[in-house]
Amino acid sequence: MPIKKTAAEECCAKCEKDVAALKKEVAALRKELSKKVSGGADPRVDKLLELFEASNKLRYLAEQMKQ
């Protein structure tokens, strides 16, 4: 005679299945994102990020020279 599961056990089993499916989906998304070159599909974004970084470095050097 099979043992009848309680509602809590059924809920936990469903949640475990949902979590496993979400983990697979996250892994697939990470794999897809790792295939992309960098910042996004638009290379102009990467150029802007480089310019902002260079600007911050110049600002830092200028502040160091003032001291």
Secondary structure, 3 states (H helix, E strand, C coil): CCCCCCHHHHHHHHHHHHHHHHHHHHHHHHHHHHHCCCCCCCHHHHHHHHHHHHHHHHHHHHHHHHC
